[in-house]
Amino acid sequence: MFKVLIPAAASIALVAFAASTQSVDSVAAEAMPVASPVQAPAMGWHLSHEGAMAKLAYGVENSDQLALMVTCSPGDSTAVVYGDVQPETPRLIAASDGPAPIDPISGGDATETRLPLRDASLTGLASQGVLNVQGDAGSFALRASADERRMISGFLTYCGSSRA
């Protein structure tokens, strides 16, 4: 009788122990549907406002995963361009000649520059949906859908206006 009872009790104890030590992350992961094991969050153009300042960003929405961000306020003639990639244009101006504070998100790798709002790279993004950029990985194009192009056009109009 003990030959059957001891292994059965040991098996029940092991199952109970395994069930009680399963991590919360694995339980949450099992509960969530999996679309694809290699599917990354979608990158795209997003617009947000912080007070009067408008922020146009290319990256994952509602995250710090940004390749590029363009900020401006109403009445500005230039926009601040920040990110790991920069528009390919001869009109790009370094934001400061002195040392810049290290950005905690990028660890100091991101670059901050200024660009006239009427530069062909920005107006071309709004009208044609393409912004050629340069980064550590080389040159490539960031594209905008028709809806994103309307949003980008609204961003440029807002920044060029005289009031918020």
C-alpha positions as CSV (number, residue, x, y, z in Angstrom):
1,M,0.0,0.0,0.0
2,F,2.9,2.4,0.8
3,K,4.4,1.6,-2.6
4,V,1.4,3.2,-4.3
5,L,0.5,5.9,-1.7
6,I,4.0,7.5,-1.4
7,P,4.5,8.1,-5.2
8,A,0.9,9.4,-5.5
9,A,1.4,11.8,-2.7
10,A,4.7,12.9,-4.1
11,S,3.2,13.5,-7.5
12,I,0.3,15.6,-6.0
13,A,2.8,17.6,-4.0
14,L,4.9,18.3,-7.1
15,V,1.9,19.4,-9.1
16,A,0.7,21.7,-6.3
17,F,4.2,23.2,-5.9
18,A,4.5,23.8,-9.6
19,A,1.1,25.5,-9.7
20,S,1.9,27.7,-6.8
21,T,5.3,28.9,-8.0
22,Q,4.2,29.8,-11.5
23,S,5.1,33.5,-12.1
24,V,2.5,36.2,-12.7
25,D,4.1,37.1,-16.0
26,S,3.7,33.6,-17.4
27,V,0.0,33.5,-16.3
28,A,-0.6,36.9,-17.9
29,A,1.3,35.8,-21.1
30,E,-0.9,32.7,-21.3
31,A,-4.1,34.7,-20.9
32,M,-3.1,37.2,-23.7
33,P,-3.8,36.1,-27.3
34,V,-0.6,35.9,-29.4
35,A,-0.8,37.5,-32.8
36,S,2.7,36.5,-34.0
37,P,5.8,35.7,-32.0
38,V,7.9,38.2,-33.9
39,Q,5.4,41.0,-34.4
40,A,6.8,44.3,-33.3
41,P,4.7,47.3,-32.3
42,A,3.8,49.4,-35.3
43,M,5.9,52.5,-35.9
44,G,4.1,55.6,-37.4
45,W,3.5,59.3,-37.1
46,H,1.8,60.6,-34.0
47,L,0.8,64.1,-32.9
48,S,0.5,65.3,-29.3
49,H,0.4,68.6,-27.5
50,E,2.0,69.7,-24.3
51,G,0.6,73.1,-23.5
52,A,1.0,75.2,-26.6
53,M,3.9,73.0,-27.9
54,A,3.0,70.5,-30.6
55,K,5.0,67.3,-30.9
56,L,5.1,65.3,-34.1
57,A,6.9,62.0,-33.6
58,Y,7.8,59.0,-35.6
59,G,7.8,55.9,-33.4
60,V,5.6,53.6,-31.3
61,E,2.5,55.5,-30.1
62,N,2.4,56.2,-26.3
63,S,6.0,55.0,-25.7
64,D,9.6,56.3,-25.6
65,Q,10.4,54.3,-28.7
66,L,11.0,57.2,-31.1
67,A,13.2,57.5,-34.1
68,L,12.4,61.2,-34.6
69,M,10.5,64.0,-32.9
70,V,9.7,67.5,-34.2
71,T,8.4,70.1,-31.8
72,C,7.2,73.7,-32.2
73,S,4.9,76.3,-30.8
74,P,2.5,78.7,-32.7
75,G,4.4,81.6,-34.3
76,D,7.7,79.6,-34.5
77,S,9.6,79.9,-37.8
78,T,11.8,76.8,-36.9
79,A,11.1,73.5,-35.3
80,V,13.3,71.5,-33.0
81,V,14.2,68.2,-34.4
82,Y,15.3,65.5,-31.9
83,G,16.1,61.8,-32.3
84,D,18.4,59.1,-33.5
85,V,17.8,60.0,-37.1
86,Q,17.8,63.5,-38.7
87,P,16.2,64.8,-41.9
88,E,18.5,64.9,-44.9
89,T,18.5,68.6,-45.7
90,P,21.2,71.2,-45.9
91,R,19.1,73.6,-43.8
92,L,19.5,71.6,-40.6
93,I,21.1,73.7,-37.8
94,A,22.8,72.4,-34.7
95,A,20.6,73.4,-31.7
96,S,23.6,74.5,-29.6
97,D,27.3,74.8,-30.1
98,G,28.1,74.0,-26.5
99,P,27.7,70.8,-24.5
100,A,24.2,69.5,-24.4
101,P,22.7,67.7,-21.4
102,I,22.6,63.9,-21.7
103,D,19.2,62.6,-22.5
104,P,18.2,59.8,-20.1
105,I,16.2,57.9,-22.7
106,S,18.9,57.7,-25.4
107,G,21.9,57.9,-23.1
108,G,23.1,60.9,-25.0
109,D,23.0,59.3,-28.5
110,A,20.1,61.4,-29.8
111,T,20.8,64.6,-31.7
112,E,18.9,67.9,-31.3
113,T,18.8,70.3,-34.3
114,R,16.6,73.1,-35.7
115,L,14.9,73.2,-39.0
116,P,12.9,75.9,-40.7
117,L,9.2,74.9,-40.8
118,R,9.1,75.7,-44.5
119,D,12.0,73.4,-45.3
120,A,11.3,71.1,-48.3
121,S,11.9,68.0,-46.1
122,L,9.0,68.9,-43.8
123,T,6.6,70.3,-46.5
124,G,7.5,67.3,-48.7
125,L,6.5,64.9,-45.8
126,A,3.1,66.6,-45.6
127,S,2.5,66.8,-49.4
128,Q,4.2,63.6,-50.6
129,G,4.4,61.4,-47.5
130,V,8.2,60.9,-47.5
131,L,10.9,62.2,-45.2
132,N,14.5,61.1,-46.1
133,V,16.5,60.7,-42.9
134,Q,20.1,59.9,-42.0
135,G,21.2,57.9,-38.9
136,D,23.8,55.4,-37.7
137,A,22.2,52.8,-39.9
138,G,22.5,54.9,-43.0
139,S,20.0,56.8,-45.1
140,F,16.4,55.7,-45.5
141,A,12.9,57.1,-45.9
142,L,10.1,57.5,-43.3
143,R,6.8,57.3,-45.0
144,A,3.4,58.7,-44.0
145,S,-0.1,57.5,-44.9
146,A,-2.7,59.8,-46.3
147,D,-4.2,60.3,-42.8
148,E,-0.8,60.9,-41.3
149,R,-0.1,63.4,-44.1
150,R,-3.2,65.4,-43.2
151,M,-2.1,65.3,-39.5
152,I,1.4,66.5,-40.5
153,S,0.0,69.3,-42.6
154,G,-2.1,70.4,-39.6
155,F,1.0,70.3,-37.4
156,L,2.9,72.6,-39.8
157,T,-0.2,75.0,-40.1
158,Y,-0.5,75.1,-36.3
159,C,3.2,75.9,-35.8
160,G,3.1,78.6,-38.4
161,S,0.0,80.2,-36.9
162,S,0.2,83.2,-34.6
163,R,-1.9,81.7,-31.7
164,A,-2.6,78.4,-30.1
